[in-house]
Amino acid sequence: MKKLLYILFLLLSLDTFGQPCLGTQNTSIVPGNSPGLPLGQYTPGQVITLTYTLQSFNGININWIHAFQIILGPGFTNLTPITAPGNPAGSVGNWVWDLQHTYPAGYNFGPGWRFINTGTAGWGTSSNGPFTVSFQVTVGPTCTPDNLSISMEVLDDCTTGGWANGTCCTDSPILMLLGSVSVPLIITSNINHF
C-alpha cells in the first residue's frame, strides 16, 4: 500500500510540474452522428462541422503560439476551413490556412492555420487567446466500417524553431472525434438457377 501511495504521489507531482501551455480546450461536432445511427457513427458522404476553442495559451518564457494543425484519420476527405483563429491583443500579423509548410527548424506542418508574424519572422503571436477555429470534413466513400478520427495539435515557437527556451514543446494533440463509418447493408434479391 505504501508503494502504491508513493507512485500515486509521484505521478501527481509530475503532472503539477509538467503542466503544458494549453488552457481549457472545447470542441463541438455537428451533427454528432448520421440520422438514425448511434453517436459517433456516420455514413459515407456525411459532412461534419467541427469547432475547436483554446480558451488560453500561457507562453512560458515567451514561447508563443504559432499554429493549429488538424490531424485527420484516413476516413475523411474534403477538409475545408471555415473560421480562422483570432489574434486578440497579439503580435502584428495574421493567420493563414496552409495545407503544407516546412518550418526553418525542419518541422513539416499541415493542414491547418499558422501565424505569420510580420514584426519578427519565424515567431508566433503573443496573444493569450481565446482562439476559435472551425472547419468541415466529409466522410469518404468506403465499403468497410472504417474508424474516423480527428485531432487538433497546437504548436508553439519551440516546436517550429522560432524560440529555443520553451517548456511547452510536448503539448499532446486533443482528440476531437473518434467515430466510425456505418456502411449500409447491401440487400440483393434471390438468384434463380434453371
FENVENVEN-V698853 format. One record per helix or strand of 3 or more residues. SS is the DSSP state (H for helix, E for strand). FROM is the first residue (numbers start at 0). TO is the last residue. If there is no record, write none. Layout:
SS/FROM/TO
SS/FROM/TO
//
This chain:
H/1/16
E/24/29
E/46/53
H/59/61
E/64/71
E/75/82
E/92/97
E/111/116
E/130/138
E/146/155
H/156/159
E/173/180
//
